[in-house]
Amino acid sequence: MSFQKFWKDYKVLIVMVPLIGLIHLGWHRIKSSPVFQIPNKDNIPGPDSLPLASPQKDHIQEK
């Protein structure tokens, strides 16, 4: 198989596969860039700390 026949038969595949790969890598780099990351708020309590802050209803009803 000559190069000209190979290029003629698989031209779209030869061009599109590297192009899609480069687009994917570029999108991944954009998404992982710290410029586009949402900063975490440290002052928001997590779900584990909420039960400790609120009084237990069972203990209030027993008294």
All heavy atoms as TSV, in Angstrom:
chain	resi	resn	atom	element	x	y	z
A	1	MET	N	N	0.856	-1.169	0.000
A	1	MET	CA	C	0.000	0.000	0.000
A	1	MET	C	C	0.902	1.232	0.000
A	1	MET	O	O	1.734	1.410	0.879
A	1	MET	CB	C	-0.893	-0.015	1.241
A	1	MET	CG	C	-1.791	1.188	1.345
A	1	MET	SD	S	-2.856	1.159	2.798
A	1	MET	CE	C	-4.264	0.332	2.150
A	2	SER	N	N	0.693	2.088	-0.977
A	2	SER	CA	C	1.509	3.291	-1.074
A	2	SER	C	C	0.964	4.387	-0.151
A	2	SER	O	O	-0.176	4.345	0.305
A	2	SER	CB	C	1.539	3.792	-2.517
A	2	SER	OG	O	0.264	4.280	-2.874
A	3	PHE	N	N	1.821	5.357	0.109
A	3	PHE	CA	C	1.429	6.453	0.996
A	3	PHE	C	C	0.276	7.259	0.405
A	3	PHE	O	O	-0.632	7.681	1.134
A	3	PHE	CB	C	2.637	7.358	1.255
A	3	PHE	CG	C	2.309	8.523	2.127
A	3	PHE	CD1	C	2.092	8.346	3.488
A	3	PHE	CD2	C	2.197	9.789	1.592
A	3	PHE	CE1	C	1.778	9.427	4.294
A	3	PHE	CE2	C	1.879	10.868	2.393
A	3	PHE	CZ	C	1.671	10.690	3.755
A	4	GLN	N	N	0.261	7.450	-0.902
A	4	GLN	CA	C	-0.810	8.231	-1.532
A	4	GLN	C	C	-2.158	7.531	-1.391
A	4	GLN	O	O	-3.163	8.172	-1.101
A	4	GLN	CB	C	-0.493	8.465	-3.006
A	4	GLN	CG	C	0.648	9.428	-3.208
A	4	GLN	CD	C	1.004	9.575	-4.675
A	4	GLN	OE1	O	0.601	8.762	-5.518
A	4	GLN	NE2	N	1.785	10.609	-4.985
A	5	LYS	N	N	-2.186	6.210	-1.562
A	5	LYS	CA	C	-3.433	5.469	-1.418
A	5	LYS	C	C	-3.875	5.464	0.051
A	5	LYS	O	O	-5.055	5.627	0.346
A	5	LYS	CB	C	-3.266	4.044	-1.929
A	5	LYS	CG	C	-4.540	3.230	-1.863
A	5	LYS	CD	C	-4.421	1.996	-2.688
A	5	LYS	CE	C	-5.578	1.059	-2.646
A	5	LYS	NZ	N	-6.864	1.545	-2.322
A	6	PHE	N	N	-2.899	5.295	0.960
A	6	PHE	CA	C	-3.217	5.309	2.377
A	6	PHE	C	C	-3.778	6.675	2.790
A	6	PHE	O	O	-4.767	6.763	3.519
A	6	PHE	CB	C	-1.941	4.985	3.181
A	6	PHE	CG	C	-2.163	4.911	4.658
A	6	PHE	CD1	C	-2.766	3.791	5.213
A	6	PHE	CD2	C	-1.772	5.946	5.491
A	6	PHE	CE1	C	-2.974	3.705	6.578
A	6	PHE	CE2	C	-1.980	5.877	6.853
A	6	PHE	CZ	C	-2.579	4.757	7.402
A	7	TRP	N	N	-3.152	7.765	2.307
A	7	TRP	CA	C	-3.634	9.116	2.626
A	7	TRP	C	C	-5.021	9.341	2.049
A	7	TRP	O	O	-5.886	9.914	2.705
A	7	TRP	CB	C	-2.651	10.155	2.098
A	7	TRP	CG	C	-3.139	11.562	2.263
A	7	TRP	CD1	C	-3.639	12.368	1.294
A	7	TRP	CD2	C	-3.211	12.310	3.477
A	7	TRP	NE1	N	-3.999	13.574	1.819
A	7	TRP	CE2	C	-3.753	13.561	3.176
A	7	TRP	CE3	C	-2.878	12.039	4.800
A	7	TRP	CZ2	C	-3.954	14.551	4.122
A	7	TRP	CZ3	C	-3.076	13.023	5.737
A	7	TRP	CH2	C	-3.608	14.262	5.407
A	8	LYS	N	N	-5.257	8.873	0.852
A	8	LYS	CA	C	-6.556	9.071	0.195
A	8	LYS	C	C	-7.656	8.299	0.928
A	8	LYS	O	O	-8.756	8.812	1.124
A	8	LYS	CB	C	-6.478	8.610	-1.263
A	8	LYS	CG	C	-7.738	8.841	-2.032
A	8	LYS	CD	C	-7.601	8.362	-3.463
A	8	LYS	CE	C	-8.908	8.526	-4.181
A	8	LYS	NZ	N	-8.895	7.913	-5.497
A	9	ASP	N	N	-7.367	7.092	1.377
A	9	ASP	CA	C	-8.381	6.259	2.018
A	9	ASP	C	C	-8.645	6.654	3.470
A	9	ASP	O	O	-9.780	6.522	3.952
A	9	ASP	CB	C	-7.965	4.786	1.967
A	9	ASP	CG	C	-7.995	4.236	0.551
A	9	ASP	OD1	O	-8.626	4.866	-0.331
A	9	ASP	OD2	O	-7.374	3.175	0.316
A	10	TYR	N	N	-7.630	7.111	4.183
A	10	TYR	CA	C	-7.762	7.366	5.621
A	10	TYR	C	C	-7.474	8.813	6.011
A	10	TYR	O	O	-7.092	9.092	7.142
A	10	TYR	CB	C	-6.812	6.444	6.392
A	10	TYR	CG	C	-7.130	4.984	6.197
A	10	TYR	CD1	C	-6.342	4.188	5.370
A	10	TYR	CD2	C	-8.220	4.406	6.825
A	10	TYR	CE1	C	-6.635	2.851	5.188
A	10	TYR	CE2	C	-8.523	3.070	6.651
A	10	TYR	CZ	C	-7.722	2.302	5.826
A	10	TYR	OH	O	-8.009	0.982	5.649
A	11	LYS	N	N	-7.712	9.747	5.093
A	11	LYS	CA	C	-7.411	11.146	5.334
A	11	LYS	C	C	-8.171	11.697	6.540
A	11	LYS	O	O	-7.597	12.357	7.408
A	11	LYS	CB	C	-7.753	11.960	4.086
A	11	LYS	CG	C	-7.333	13.382	4.140
A	11	LYS	CD	C	-7.782	14.185	2.920
A	11	LYS	CE	C	-7.644	13.422	1.646
A	11	LYS	NZ	N	-8.052	14.178	0.460
A	12	VAL	N	N	-9.439	11.419	6.627
A	12	VAL	CA	C	-10.260	11.934	7.729
A	12	VAL	C	C	-9.795	11.345	9.052
A	12	VAL	O	O	-9.678	12.052	10.052
A	12	VAL	CB	C	-11.758	11.634	7.477
A	12	VAL	CG1	C	-12.597	12.011	8.675
A	12	VAL	CG2	C	-12.238	12.352	6.231
A	13	LEU	N	N	-9.510	10.067	9.077
A	13	LEU	CA	C	-9.053	9.408	10.296
A	13	LEU	C	C	-7.698	9.957	10.751
A	13	LEU	O	O	-7.489	10.216	11.944
A	13	LEU	CB	C	-8.958	7.899	10.061
A	13	LEU	CG	C	-8.686	7.030	11.272
A	13	LEU	CD1	C	-9.859	7.113	12.238
A	13	LEU	CD2	C	-8.465	5.597	10.845
A	14	ILE	N	N	-6.783	10.171	9.808
A	14	ILE	CA	C	-5.450	10.674	10.134
A	14	ILE	C	C	-5.528	12.089	10.699
A	14	ILE	O	O	-4.782	12.455	11.607
A	14	ILE	CB	C	-4.536	10.629	8.890
A	14	ILE	CG1	C	-4.257	9.183	8.492
A	14	ILE	CG2	C	-3.242	11.376	9.121
A	14	ILE	CD1	C	-3.592	9.031	7.141
A	15	VAL	N	N	-6.442	12.890	10.225
A	15	VAL	CA	C	-6.565	14.270	10.689
A	15	VAL	C	C	-7.398	14.357	11.966
A	15	VAL	O	O	-7.041	15.079	12.906
A	15	VAL	CB	C	-7.177	15.156	9.583
A	15	VAL	CG1	C	-7.491	16.538	10.091
A	15	VAL	CG2	C	-6.233	15.228	8.389
A	16	MET	N	N	-8.496	13.631	12.061
A	16	MET	CA	C	-9.442	13.811	13.163
A	16	MET	C	C	-8.982	13.185	14.475
A	16	MET	O	O	-9.234	13.751	15.539
A	16	MET	CB	C	-10.813	13.240	12.782
A	16	MET	CG	C	-11.508	14.027	11.699
A	16	MET	SD	S	-11.749	15.745	12.126
A	16	MET	CE	C	-12.920	15.627	13.430
A	17	VAL	N	N	-8.315	12.048	14.467
A	17	VAL	CA	C	-7.921	11.393	15.720
A	17	VAL	C	C	-6.935	12.257	16.510
A	17	VAL	O	O	-7.169	12.520	17.699
A	17	VAL	CB	C	-7.376	9.978	15.454
A	17	VAL	CG1	C	-6.717	9.409	16.693
A	17	VAL	CG2	C	-8.498	9.071	14.975
A	18	PRO	N	N	-5.866	12.752	15.916
A	18	PRO	CA	C	-4.985	13.640	16.702
A	18	PRO	C	C	-5.679	14.952	17.092
A	18	PRO	O	O	-5.448	15.473	18.188
A	18	PRO	CB	C	-3.808	13.922	15.771
A	18	PRO	CG	C	-3.842	12.860	14.758
A	18	PRO	CD	C	-5.266	12.445	14.618
A	19	LEU	N	N	-6.537	15.462	16.244
A	19	LEU	CA	C	-7.236	16.701	16.548
A	19	LEU	C	C	-8.159	16.533	17.754
A	19	LEU	O	O	-8.165	17.368	18.663
A	19	LEU	CB	C	-8.036	17.156	15.331
A	19	LEU	CG	C	-8.747	18.497	15.454
A	19	LEU	CD1	C	-7.742	19.608	15.622
A	19	LEU	CD2	C	-9.586	18.736	14.220
A	20	ILE	N	N	-8.908	15.441	17.802
A	20	ILE	CA	C	-9.792	15.187	18.946
A	20	ILE	C	C	-8.967	14.964	20.205
A	20	ILE	O	O	-9.331	15.431	21.293
A	20	ILE	CB	C	-10.718	13.992	18.642
A	20	ILE	CG1	C	-11.729	14.387	17.574
A	20	ILE	CG2	C	-11.434	13.516	19.897
A	20	ILE	CD1	C	-12.564	13.250	17.063
A	21	GLY	N	N	-7.843	14.273	20.090
A	21	GLY	CA	C	-6.963	14.068	21.242
A	21	GLY	C	C	-6.409	15.382	21.775
A	21	GLY	O	O	-6.379	15.616	22.988
A	22	LEU	N	N	-5.984	16.280	20.891
A	22	LEU	CA	C	-5.459	17.571	21.326
A	22	LEU	C	C	-6.553	18.443	21.946
A	22	LEU	O	O	-6.303	19.154	22.919
A	22	LEU	CB	C	-4.800	18.290	20.144
A	22	LEU	CG	C	-3.478	17.688	19.675
A	22	LEU	CD1	C	-3.010	18.380	18.399
A	22	LEU	CD2	C	-2.429	17.791	20.756
A	23	ILE	N	N	-7.747	18.400	21.397
A	23	ILE	CA	C	-8.865	19.148	21.974
A	23	ILE	C	C	-9.168	18.618	23.371
A	23	ILE	O	O	-9.408	19.393	24.297
A	23	ILE	CB	C	-10.100	19.079	21.055
A	23	ILE	CG1	C	-9.853	19.897	19.795
A	23	ILE	CG2	C	-11.351	19.561	21.774
A	23	ILE	CD1	C	-10.910	19.732	18.733
A	24	HIS	N	N	-9.169	17.310	23.541
A	24	HIS	CA	C	-9.424	16.710	24.852
A	24	HIS	C	C	-8.368	17.136	25.872
A	24	HIS	O	O	-8.692	17.497	27.005
A	24	HIS	CB	C	-9.466	15.194	24.739
A	24	HIS	CG	C	-9.547	14.498	26.044
A	24	HIS	ND1	N	-10.691	14.472	26.800
A	24	HIS	CD2	C	-8.607	13.824	26.745
A	24	HIS	CE1	C	-10.451	13.801	27.919
A	24	HIS	NE2	N	-9.194	13.400	27.903
A	25	LEU	N	N	-7.090	17.087	25.485
A	25	LEU	CA	C	-6.027	17.479	26.402
A	25	LEU	C	C	-6.122	18.966	26.751
A	25	LEU	O	O	-5.902	19.359	27.896
A	25	LEU	CB	C	-4.663	17.168	25.789
A	25	LEU	CG	C	-4.305	15.687	25.726
A	25	LEU	CD1	C	-2.987	15.502	24.985
A	25	LEU	CD2	C	-4.219	15.104	27.111
A	26	GLY	N	N	-6.456	19.804	25.780
A	26	GLY	CA	C	-6.614	21.224	26.045
A	26	GLY	C	C	-7.766	21.493	26.991
A	26	GLY	O	O	-7.660	22.317	27.908
A	27	TRP	N	N	-8.890	20.814	26.795
A	27	TRP	CA	C	-10.043	20.981	27.681
A	27	TRP	C	C	-9.708	20.514	29.091
A	27	TRP	O	O	-10.096	21.145	30.070
A	27	TRP	CB	C	-11.235	20.215	27.121
A	27	TRP	CG	C	-12.461	20.325	27.972
A	27	TRP	CD1	C	-13.026	19.349	28.706
A	27	TRP	CD2	C	-13.249	21.498	28.178
A	27	TRP	NE1	N	-14.128	19.831	29.354
A	27	TRP	CE2	C	-14.284	21.149	29.052
A	27	TRP	CE3	C	-13.166	22.810	27.713
A	27	TRP	CZ2	C	-15.230	22.061	29.472
A	27	TRP	CZ3	C	-14.114	23.715	28.142
A	27	TRP	CH2	C	-15.130	23.336	28.998
A	28	HIS	N	N	-8.965	19.431	29.207
A	28	HIS	CA	C	-8.567	18.940	30.523
A	28	HIS	C	C	-7.664	19.952	31.232
A	28	HIS	O	O	-7.811	20.190	32.426
A	28	HIS	CB	C	-7.854	17.598	30.382
A	28	HIS	CG	C	-7.366	17.044	31.674
A	28	HIS	ND1	N	-8.214	16.552	32.633
A	28	HIS	CD2	C	-6.114	16.920	32.172
A	28	HIS	CE1	C	-7.505	16.145	33.670
A	28	HIS	NE2	N	-6.234	16.364	33.412
A	29	ARG	N	N	-6.734	20.558	30.507
A	29	ARG	CA	C	-5.850	21.562	31.113
A	29	ARG	C	C	-6.627	22.798	31.527
A	29	ARG	O	O	-6.330	23.404	32.558
A	29	ARG	CB	C	-4.738	21.940	30.145
A	29	ARG	CG	C	-3.684	20.855	30.030
A	29	ARG	CD	C	-2.535	21.340	29.213
A	29	ARG	NE	N	-1.991	22.549	29.815
A	29	ARG	CZ	C	-0.720	22.720	30.116
A	29	ARG	NH1	N	0.126	21.746	29.862
A	29	ARG	NH2	N	-0.295	23.829	30.645
A	30	ILE	N	N	-7.616	23.195	30.746
A	30	ILE	CA	C	-8.431	24.357	31.109
A	30	ILE	C	C	-9.230	24.057	32.373
A	30	ILE	O	O	-9.301	24.876	33.284
A	30	ILE	CB	C	-9.364	24.752	29.946
A	30	ILE	CG1	C	-8.551	25.371	28.816
A	30	ILE	CG2	C	-10.444	25.712	30.410
A	30	ILE	CD1	C	-9.344	25.619	27.552
A	31	LYS	N	N	-9.838	22.870	32.443
A	31	LYS	CA	C	-10.639	22.511	33.621
A	31	LYS	C	C	-9.792	22.393	34.875
A	31	LYS	O	O	-10.259	22.720	35.975
A	31	LYS	CB	C	-11.368	21.188	33.384
A	31	LYS	CG	C	-12.582	21.324	32.516
A	31	LYS	CD	C	-13.283	20.020	32.242
A	31	LYS	CE	C	-13.295	19.060	33.364
A	31	LYS	NZ	N	-14.014	17.831	33.104
A	32	SER	N	N	-8.561	21.938	34.767
A	32	SER	CA	C	-7.732	21.745	35.943
A	32	SER	C	C	-6.914	22.986	36.303
A	32	SER	O	O	-6.188	22.966	37.291
A	32	SER	CB	C	-6.794	20.559	35.733
A	32	SER	OG	O	-5.905	20.825	34.671
A	33	SER	N	N	-7.048	24.055	35.554
A	33	SER	CA	C	-6.316	25.285	35.847
A	33	SER	C	C	-6.855	25.920	37.122
A	33	SER	O	O	-8.062	25.995	37.334
A	33	SER	CB	C	-6.466	26.258	34.679
A	33	SER	OG	O	-5.898	27.494	35.008
A	34	PRO	N	N	-5.982	26.410	38.006
A	34	PRO	CA	C	-6.456	27.029	39.250
A	34	PRO	C	C	-7.245	28.314	39.017
A	34	PRO	O	O	-7.997	28.736	39.884
A	34	PRO	CB	C	-5.174	27.299	40.034
A	34	PRO	CG	C	-4.051	27.071	39.124
A	34	PRO	CD	C	-4.545	26.315	37.944
A	35	VAL	N	N	-7.097	28.925	37.870
A	35	VAL	CA	C	-7.845	30.140	37.570
A	35	VAL	C	C	-9.345	29.849	37.516
A	35	VAL	O	O	-10.163	30.659	37.948
A	35	VAL	CB	C	-7.366	30.742	36.229
A	35	VAL	CG1	C	-8.217	31.926	35.818
A	35	VAL	CG2	C	-5.906	31.121	36.301
A	36	PHE	N	N	-9.714	28.678	37.045
A	36	PHE	CA	C	-11.118	28.327	36.865
A	36	PHE	C	C	-11.685	27.481	38.002
A	36	PHE	O	O	-12.815	27.036	37.916
A	36	PHE	CB	C	-11.311	27.588	35.542
A	36	PHE	CG	C	-10.956	28.429	34.349
A	36	PHE	CD1	C	-9.805	28.182	33.630
A	36	PHE	CD2	C	-11.761	29.475	33.964
A	36	PHE	CE1	C	-9.463	28.956	32.546
A	36	PHE	CE2	C	-11.434	30.258	32.879
A	36	PHE	CZ	C	-10.284	29.999	32.169
A	37	GLN	N	N	-10.922	27.240	39.063
A	37	GLN	CA	C	-11.394	26.447	40.190
A	37	GLN	C	C	-12.207	27.313	41.139
A	37	GLN	O	O	-11.858	28.463	41.395
A	37	GLN	CB	C	-10.227	25.825	40.957
A	37	GLN	CG	C	-9.408	24.860	40.125
A	37	GLN	CD	C	-10.200	23.657	39.685
A	37	GLN	OE1	O	-10.954	23.083	40.455
A	37	GLN	NE2	N	-10.028	23.258	38.435
A	38	ILE	N	N	-13.284	26.774	41.681
A	38	ILE	CA	C	-14.112	27.483	42.650
A	38	ILE	C	C	-13.443	27.350	44.013
A	38	ILE	O	O	-13.160	26.238	44.461
A	38	ILE	CB	C	-15.530	26.888	42.688
A	38	ILE	CG1	C	-16.201	27.054	41.333
A	38	ILE	CG2	C	-16.349	27.540	43.787
A	38	ILE	CD1	C	-17.513	26.345	41.208
A	39	PRO	N	N	-13.184	28.479	44.692
A	39	PRO	CA	C	-12.521	28.365	45.992
A	39	PRO	C	C	-13.442	27.733	47.030
A	39	PRO	O	O	-14.650	27.963	47.041
A	39	PRO	CB	C	-12.204	29.817	46.358
A	39	PRO	CG	C	-13.134	30.634	45.540
A	39	PRO	CD	C	-13.442	29.841	44.304
A	40	ASN	N	N	-12.854	26.935	47.910
A	40	ASN	CA	C	-13.615	26.281	48.973
A	40	ASN	C	C	-13.830	27.265	50.108
A	40	ASN	O	O	-12.933	28.007	50.482
A	40	ASN	CB	C	-12.870	25.053	49.499
A	40	ASN	CG	C	-12.810	23.962	48.462
A	40	ASN	OD1	O	-13.632	23.905	47.572
A	40	ASN	ND2	N	-11.821	23.103	48.585
A	41	LYS	N	N	-14.999	27.253	50.680
A	41	LYS	CA	C	-15.302	28.096	51.826
A	41	LYS	C	C	-15.044	27.276	53.081
A	41	LYS	O	O	-15.698	26.274	53.326
A	41	LYS	CB	C	-16.758	28.552	51.779
A	41	LYS	CG	C	-17.136	29.244	50.494
A	41	LYS	CD	C	-17.305	30.690	50.741
A	41	LYS	CE	C	-17.691	31.327	49.412
A	41	LYS	NZ	N	-17.811	32.692	49.450
A	42	ASP	N	N	-14.090	27.706	53.898
A	42	ASP	CA	C	-13.740	26.962	55.106
A	42	ASP	C	C	-14.690	27.241	56.253
A	42	ASP	O	O	-14.737	26.502	57.218
A	42	ASP	CB	C	-12.317	27.297	55.538
A	42	ASP	CG	C	-11.297	26.735	54.570
A	42	ASP	OD1	O	-11.631	25.747	53.878
A	42	ASP	OD2	O	-10.190	27.274	54.489
A	43	ASN	N	N	-15.468	28.321	56.179
A	43	ASN	CA	C	-16.329	28.671	57.299
A	43	ASN	C	C	-17.683	27.970	57.263
A	43	ASN	O	O	-18.469	28.120	58.185
A	43	ASN	CB	C	-16.535	30.185	57.369
A	43	ASN	CG	C	-17.122	30.737	56.076
A	43	ASN	OD1	O	-17.382	29.995	55.147
A	43	ASN	ND2	N	-17.314	32.036	56.018
A	44	ILE	N	N	-17.969	27.190	56.247
A	44	ILE	CA	C	-19.224	26.446	56.171
A	44	ILE	C	C	-19.034	25.133	56.923
A	44	ILE	O	O	-18.128	24.360	56.603
A	44	ILE	CB	C	-19.633	26.175	54.715
A	44	ILE	CG1	C	-19.867	27.494	53.987
A	44	ILE	CG2	C	-20.863	25.289	54.651
A	44	ILE	CD1	C	-20.132	27.329	52.512
A	45	PRO	N	N	-19.848	24.869	57.950
A	45	PRO	CA	C	-19.665	23.614	58.693
A	45	PRO	C	C	-20.044	22.410	57.830
A	45	PRO	O	O	-20.964	22.464	57.026
A	45	PRO	CB	C	-20.610	23.752	59.879
A	45	PRO	CG	C	-21.618	24.750	59.445
A	45	PRO	CD	C	-20.927	25.673	58.481
A	46	GLY	N	N	-19.327	21.342	58.024
A	46	GLY	CA	C	-19.588	20.117	57.289
A	46	GLY	C	C	-20.769	19.374	57.870
A	46	GLY	O	O	-21.288	19.716	58.933
A	47	PRO	N	N	-21.236	18.343	57.204
A	47	PRO	CA	C	-22.391	17.595	57.697
A	47	PRO	C	C	-22.094	16.841	58.994
A	47	PRO	O	O	-22.999	16.554	59.757
A	47	PRO	CB	C	-22.712	16.629	56.561
A	47	PRO	CG	C	-21.469	16.533	55.770
A	47	PRO	CD	C	-20.758	17.847	55.922
A	48	ASP	N	N	-20.825	16.544	59.289
A	48	ASP	CA	C	-20.493	15.819	60.509
A	48	ASP	C	C	-20.582	16.703	61.754
A	48	ASP	O	O	-20.816	16.222	62.855
A	48	ASP	CB	C	-19.084	15.236	60.413
A	48	ASP	CG	C	-18.998	14.166	59.360
A	48	ASP	OD1	O	-20.037	13.540	59.067
A	48	ASP	OD2	O	-17.898	13.955	58.836
A	49	SER	N	N	-20.375	18.012	61.599
A	49	SER	CA	C	-20.361	18.887	62.772
A	49	SER	C	C	-21.755	19.388	63.143
A	49	SER	O	O	-21.936	19.935	64.222
A	49	SER	CB	C	-19.442	20.074	62.517
A	49	SER	OG	O	-19.944	20.842	61.449
A	50	LEU	N	N	-22.742	19.220	62.309
A	50	LEU	CA	C	-24.079	19.726	62.609
A	50	LEU	C	C	-24.743	18.999	63.780
A	50	LEU	O	O	-25.335	19.651	64.631
A	50	LEU	CB	C	-24.962	19.665	61.361
A	50	LEU	CG	C	-24.588	20.652	60.258
A	50	LEU	CD1	C	-25.496	20.464	59.054
A	50	LEU	CD2	C	-24.645	22.071	60.750
A	51	PRO	N	N	-24.686	17.680	63.908
A	51	PRO	CA	C	-25.329	17.030	65.058
A	51	PRO	C	C	-24.691	17.425	66.387
A	51	PRO	O	O	-25.353	17.435	67.410
A	51	PRO	CB	C	-25.149	15.543	64.802
A	51	PRO	CG	C	-24.906	15.419	63.363
A	51	PRO	CD	C	-24.248	16.696	62.930
A	52	LEU	N	N	-23.423	17.766	66.388
A	52	LEU	CA	C	-22.778	18.162	67.633
A	52	LEU	C	C	-23.239	19.541	68.083
A	52	LEU	O	O	-23.299	19.829	69.271
A	52	LEU	CB	C	-21.258	18.156	67.457
A	52	LEU	CG	C	-20.634	16.807	67.150
A	52	LEU	CD1	C	-19.148	16.960	66.889
A	52	LEU	CD2	C	-20.876	15.845	68.296
A	53	ALA	N	N	-23.580	20.406	67.158
A	53	ALA	CA	C	-23.957	21.772	67.493
A	53	ALA	C	C	-25.421	21.866	67.936
A	53	ALA	O	O	-25.777	22.748	68.702
A	53	ALA	CB	C	-23.731	22.681	66.300
A	54	SER	N	N	-26.279	20.985	67.481
A	54	SER	CA	C	-27.694	21.067	67.827
A	54	SER	C	C	-27.994	20.173	69.036
A	54	SER	O	O	-27.434	19.088	69.176
A	54	SER	CB	C	-28.557	20.638	66.642
A	54	SER	OG	O	-28.296	19.302	66.319
A	55	PRO	N	N	-28.855	20.615	69.937
A	55	PRO	CA	C	-29.190	19.787	71.113
A	55	PRO	C	C	-29.989	18.547	70.709
A	55	PRO	O	O	-30.750	18.567	69.741
A	55	PRO	CB	C	-30.019	20.716	71.979
A	55	PRO	CG	C	-30.544	21.744	71.055
A	55	PRO	CD	C	-29.555	21.884	69.930
A	56	GLN	N	N	-29.824	17.501	71.462
A	56	GLN	CA	C	-30.542	16.261	71.204
A	56	GLN	C	C	-31.971	16.373	71.715
A	56	GLN	O	O	-32.203	16.802	72.834
A	56	GLN	CB	C	-29.833	15.098	71.899
A	56	GLN	CG	C	-28.419	14.853	71.397
A	56	GLN	CD	C	-28.409	14.306	69.995
A	56	GLN	OE1	O	-29.344	13.627	69.581
A	56	GLN	NE2	N	-27.371	14.601	69.255
A	57	LYS	N	N	-32.931	16.004	70.926
A	57	LYS	CA	C	-34.340	16.093	71.320
A	57	LYS	C	C	-34.670	15.042	72.387
A	57	LYS	O	O	-35.516	15.262	73.245
A	57	LYS	CB	C	-35.251	15.912	70.110
A	57	LYS	CG	C	-35.167	17.069	69.148
A	57	LYS	CD	C	-36.120	16.885	68.004
A	57	LYS	CE	C	-36.025	18.050	67.053
A	57	LYS	NZ	N	-36.917	17.935	65.935
A	58	ASP	N	N	-33.999	13.904	72.367
A	58	ASP	CA	C	-34.268	12.837	73.345
A	58	ASP	C	C	-33.893	13.288	74.753
A	58	ASP	O	O	-34.611	13.015	75.713
A	58	ASP	CB	C	-33.503	11.574	72.982
A	58	ASP	CG	C	-33.953	11.001	71.643
A	58	ASP	OD1	O	-35.111	11.288	71.252
A	58	ASP	OD2	O	-33.170	10.278	71.011
A	59	HIS	N	N	-32.795	13.991	74.874
A	59	HIS	CA	C	-32.364	14.433	76.193
A	59	HIS	C	C	-33.281	15.535	76.756
A	59	HIS	O	O	-33.501	15.612	77.951
A	59	HIS	CB	C	-30.917	14.930	76.151
A	59	HIS	CG	C	-29.944	13.849	75.829
A	59	HIS	ND1	N	-29.677	12.836	76.711
A	59	HIS	CD2	C	-29.203	13.599	74.732
A	59	HIS	CE1	C	-28.778	12.017	76.178
A	59	HIS	NE2	N	-28.487	12.460	74.961
A	60	ILE	N	N	-33.814	16.365	75.894
A	60	ILE	CA	C	-34.712	17.441	76.355
A	60	ILE	C	C	-36.034	16.860	76.833
A	60	ILE	O	O	-36.586	17.280	77.828
A	60	ILE	CB	C	-34.915	18.475	75.241
A	60	ILE	CG1	C	-33.586	19.155	74.895
A	60	ILE	CG2	C	-35.957	19.496	75.620
A	60	ILE	CD1	C	-33.650	20.032	73.677
A	61	GLN	N	N	-36.553	15.856	76.149
A	61	GLN	CA	C	-37.856	15.279	76.520
A	61	GLN	C	C	-37.750	14.470	77.809
A	61	GLN	O	O	-38.713	14.365	78.558
A	61	GLN	CB	C	-38.356	14.380	75.389
A	61	GLN	CG	C	-38.745	15.163	74.163
A	61	GLN	CD	C	-39.111	14.247	72.999
A	61	GLN	OE1	O	-38.957	13.031	73.085
A	61	GLN	NE2	N	-39.620	14.833	71.928
A	62	GLU	N	N	-36.601	13.886	78.146
A	62	GLU	CA	C	-36.444	13.083	79.354
A	62	GLU	C	C	-36.458	13.935	80.612
A	62	GLU	O	O	-36.887	13.512	81.660
A	62	GLU	CB	C	-35.151	12.283	79.285
A	62	GLU	CG	C	-35.205	11.152	78.287
A	62	GLU	CD	C	-33.885	10.433	78.177
A	62	GLU	OE1	O	-32.948	10.771	78.938
A	62	GLU	OE2	O	-33.775	9.533	77.346
A	63	LYS	N	N	-36.014	15.171	80.534
A	63	LYS	CA	C	-35.921	16.031	81.726
A	63	LYS	C	C	-37.211	16.577	82.103
A	63	LYS	O	O	-38.178	16.641	82.277
A	63	LYS	CB	C	-34.982	17.196	81.465
A	63	LYS	CG	C	-33.552	16.741	81.342
A	63	LYS	CD	C	-32.677	17.911	81.124
A	63	LYS	CE	C	-31.243	17.477	80.983
A	63	LYS	NZ	N	-30.339	18.556	80.802
